[in-house]
Amino acid sequence: MRIASWISAAGGIVLIAVMGCRMADTEYMVPEEPMPANTILLSQMMRELSATPGFTDAMLAELDKGGKKGPALLTPALLKRLREMILGKDWQGLDRFPGWTMREINPTVRVVGRVVAKDDAVTSLAARHPGAPVGTSANGAGRPSAVTTDELKAYIDLGGYSLENPETVDLDEPSKLPGFTTDGLVSELGAGVVRGDGANEKIAPMHAESQRLADVLNRLSMNAVDGSASMTVTFLGKRATTPQELVQALMESGHTVVVADARYFANFGHFHYKGQDVMMPFWVDSQIAIPTTGRGLFGKSRSLLVPVSHAEYEWQVRGPKLNAGVSWYFGVDGKAEFRVMDTLDQAWVLGRHAHEYRDADAVEVTRLVGKMAVAYAHQHLARPDLPFGGYYPLGVCQDGVAAIEKKMTGKATLFPNTADATLFDDPRDAEINALIEAIPKDRNGAPPQPERIFGSLPTVDLQAITMPGLTADLELVHAAWQEGELERTPSWIRKMTIRAVGVTALGMLAAIVVWRRRRGGR
């Protein structure tokens, strides 16, 4: 009787274990509504177009070109997964693409790190731009060897300015650059699909001044690169040779300058279909369990998937003489630079200013951004063979913003950060190296803290989020976090261990049953 009772209890335990695993893996049906006005999900567009000959390949090829915003680096492995979802009509998966943890995403990026430094060609170039003061020029005149415009043009836009020639730019004169145009920004893919965004009517009229300001700030930043000729900017009788000096001159001449730490949901597609916006976030598994979902003996299992955010610093300049708006971030194009920001974001992207800096703080953020731009220039010169222009091994858009945020506020509230701090080893960039070292890293796949998940969101009002299902998940997680009841989802190793234990127990149970029957037959 005791053995029979033990067998019955063991069977119950095994059954519960198996049920726990099965319940933990219960498929979650991604909601498809409600949606914001004039917006459709990516899956809705692909349901209609995936059967159109050549369209899927054309769309993937377009995505493979990259985009200007966000950390949505589509590596070959991710593009392959996206293709599989479309061809397999996995519309649920498509609306939470890719839904991987950072531990799963990291290996898909060819992060070469120190291996690159051992490449002969790279070593040769690094010898000309080592992590120390440069040597004398070939003519032996004792002048530092010059960095050329051609060497840096792939990594920073200087407009019509060059690094070889000293020059003075007078901002008192109106900009002679052209106004806003969608040329090069918007392209037709056919079948009613357009990629790229049009003008933001509030700021696009300032495009000529904004573009000149971005070019000037980039060029002033490069004054600090060894061997470059010096640029001087004059404005209402004041002179500037650094970005922060220009911001100071603007403020002293009656202009207001606000520097904002801005955050948005990253749009990795920028697609429009038949005049409608296509919602295309890039989802990452936070490894935070959503309460009340997937309950089994072994806990909660459905993980909070979050759309990655895009972060940038934005300068709003308003005054009697100059009105302009520019941003700065390290983009998927491999450029760490000041940029114009006058295209119209899709409504679901949202946007908030996590911090706003004025007066001396605005000058200090500008100084740090300028030094960050120089540090990236040094990295590009020393490691030109880093894949994707160094995007990901040198960080994504969040890293530089988070590093400066921590310096200015004491906290870094962005996720994910991917910079390999060991690459930031140039002694000329000691201040920036320390800032990059100080922020949390997501390269090892460790679960991020909830402060960074919620800090990255482009709104503090969760009800303002228009991605179906996301608000409900965030509210559950936020409540659990505030109550100290937040849990992590089990790793795949833990899941496999649980399965192995269940299978082993089931095998033992079967063996006992056979043994009992044989004894009973004697």
Secondary structure, DSSP 4 states (H G I P E B T S, - for coil): -HHHHHHHHHHHHHHHHHHHHHHHTPPP--------TTEEEHHHHHHHHTTSTTHHHHHHHHHHT--SSSS----HHHHHHHHHHHHTT-HHHHTT-EEE-HHHHGGGS---THHHHTSHHHHHHHHHS-SS---B-TT-SSPBPPPPHHHHTTT---TT--SSS-EEEETTSPP-S-----TTT-EEEETTEEES--B-TTTGGGHHHHHHHHHHHHHHHGGGSTTPPPEEEEETTEEESSHHHHHHHHHHTT-EEEEEEEEEE--S--EEETTEEEE---EEEEEEEPTTSS-STT----EEEEE-EEEEEEEEEESSS--EEEEEEE-TTS-EEEEE--BPPPGGG--EEEEEE-HHHHHHHHHHHHHHHHHHHHHHHH-TTSGGGGTBTTB-HHHHHHHHHHHHHS----S-----GGG---GGGHHHHHHHHHS---SS-PPPPHHHHHHTSS-S-GGG--STTHHHHHHHHHHHHHTT---BPPPHHHHHHHHHHHHHHHHHHHHHHHHHHHHHT-
